[in-house]
Amino acid sequence: MHVFITGGAGFIGSHLSEYHLAKGDQVHVVDNLSTGSLDNLHPFLDCPGFHFHHADILVWPELKTVVAWADRIYHLAAIVGVKRVLEDPILVMSTNIAGTERVLRTARENQRHPQVLLASSSEVYGFNTASPYREQDCLIFAYNGSLRWSYSLSKLADEYLGLAYHCGQGMDVRSVRLFNTVGPRQLGRYGMVLPRFIRQAVRGETITVFGDGEQTRSFGDVRDTVAALDLLAGNPATAGEVINVGSEREISINALAQLVLERAASNSPIDHISYGEAYGEEFADIRHRRPSLNKLRNYTGFEPRWTLEQTIDDLTAREREALAVKSARTDQHVMEEA
């Protein structure tokens, strides 16, 4: 199978690339590297079935050629992370919406009719207080002058673009609402909580919890996520649908910090800071976020394989290994300088 991944040098996209290459598929990735990294693709850059383009999906002239080659398209290219959203909301909305429309329009013109999967987000549920979130729930937003929700609304617009192209053009397209996805290669620099906690715990630094820490989230391992995406994209019955993907286990951020300390055997202290200190702007965060995965199960029979403890242990071991390698290189440099 020919698999085209936009945003494929990012956290989830690089795992999708690895997953499909392991299945024997050919993979073509495009990424402008604004948040993605070539380091994520390094293990398979030289694979004969892998191709990479450093380009912006909005203006990339070869998009039509690669779409015509593709049997399946995963559209993940987007501006993500609360910090990026608050820093440049115009870029967030224009990139996320225009990029999706260009991919869908190009795919519509393609005679091969590829399977298309659009990556949406649990953020689209807004201030909905239901638990768990179900795909048919009302999506609740309040206009309060904050740019915090520009990402959420851009993803909701993407979902409706997908639905419009499915209903109006008969395209084989579905959207997935991704809940908090964690795992190897994820960075904490854009506000992602688990890699930041693990990095701080391994280094003995203060673990910083944003807000009161009683907000809850559901963390699913990226290796489970990509397997679920494959099953959904390959199922024609999911065309025109929106499906939650994630984990049903809910945990507060305070409890997550304690779990990381326990699994890492760390004595790092915990400090709570305001959203204003963390992001430069105060805002009302979502208090609880947990998905119902009934729809995912009904379509695929999928069940996650990774527990949160297993993911934390794996990430902690990787962080320690990276720190040891960095320390060894520093020691070697000092010896050479001496």
Rosetta blueprint (number, residue, H / E / L):
1 M L
2 H E
3 V E
4 F E
5 I E
6 T E
7 G L
8 G L
9 A L
10 G L
11 F H
12 I H
13 G H
14 S H
15 H H
16 L H
17 S H
18 E H
19 Y H
20 H H
21 L H
22 A H
23 K L
24 G L
25 D L
26 Q E
27 V E
28 H E
29 V E
30 V E
31 D E
32 N L
33 L L
34 S L
35 T L
36 G L
37 S L
38 L H
39 D H
40 N H
41 L H
42 H H
43 P H
44 F H
45 L L
46 D L
47 C L
48 P L
49 G L
50 F E
51 H E
52 F E
53 H E
54 H E
55 A L
56 D L
57 I L
58 L L
59 V L
60 W L
61 P L
62 E L
63 L H
64 K H
65 T H
66 V H
67 V H
68 A H
69 W H
70 A L
71 D L
72 R E
73 I E
74 Y E
75 H E
76 L L
77 A L
78 A L
79 I L
80 V L
81 G L
82 V H
83 K H
84 R H
85 V H
86 L H
87 E H
88 D L
89 P H
90 I H
91 L H
92 V H
93 M H
94 S H
95 T H
96 N H
97 I H
98 A H
99 G H
100 T H
101 E H
102 R H
103 V H
104 L H
105 R H
106 T H
107 A H
108 R H
109 E L
110 N L
111 Q L
112 R L
113 H L
114 P L
115 Q E
116 V E
117 L E
118 L E
119 A E
120 S E
121 S E
122 S H
123 E H
124 V H
125 Y H
126 G E
127 F L
128 N L
129 T L
130 A L
131 S L
132 P L
133 Y E
134 R L
135 E L
136 Q L
137 D L
138 C L
139 L L
140 I E
141 F L
142 A L
143 Y L
144 N L
145 G L
146 S L
147 L H
148 R H
149 W H
150 S H
151 Y H
152 S H
153 L H
154 S H
155 K H
156 L H
157 A H
158 D H
159 E H
160 Y H
161 L H
162 G H
163 L H
164 A H
165 Y H
166 H H
167 C H
168 G H
169 Q H
170 G L
171 M L
172 D L
173 V E
174 R E
175 S E
176 V E
177 R E
178 L E
179 F L
180 N L
181 T E
182 V E
183 G L
184 P L
185 R L
186 Q L
187 L L
188 G L
189 R L
190 Y L
191 G L
192 M L
193 V H
194 L H
195 P H
196 R H
197 F H
198 I H
199 R H
200 Q H
201 A H
202 V H
203 R H
204 G L
205 E L
206 T L
207 I E
208 T E
209 V E
210 F E
211 G L
212 D L
213 G L
214 E L
215 Q L
216 T E
217 R E
218 S L
219 F L
220 G E
221 D E
222 V H
223 R H
224 D H
225 T H
226 V H
227 A H
228 A H
229 L H
230 D H
231 L H
232 L H
233 A H
234 G L
235 N L
236 P H
237 A H
238 T H
239 A L
240 G L
241 E L
242 V E
243 I E
244 N E
245 V E
246 G L
247 S L
248 E L
249 R L
250 E L
251 I E
252 S E
253 I H
254 N H
255 A H
256 L H
257 A H
258 Q H
259 L H
260 V H
261 L H
262 E H
263 R H
264 A H
265 A L
266 S L
267 N L
268 S L
269 P L
270 I E
271 D E
272 H E
273 I E
274 S L
275 Y H
276 G H
277 E H
278 A H
279 Y H
280 G L
281 E L
282 E L
283 F L
284 A L
285 D L
286 I L
287 R L
288 H L
289 R L
290 R L
291 P E
292 S L
293 L L
294 N H
295 K H
296 L H
297 R H
298 N H
299 Y H
300 T H
301 G L
302 F L
303 E L
304 P L
305 R L
306 W L
307 T L
308 L H
309 E H
310 Q H
311 T H
312 I H
313 D H
314 D H
315 L H
316 T H
317 A H
318 R H
319 E H
320 R H
321 E H
322 A H
323 L H
324 A H
325 V H
326 K H
327 S H
328 A H
329 R H
330 T H
331 D H
332 Q H
333 H H
334 V H
335 M H
336 E H
337 E H
338 A L
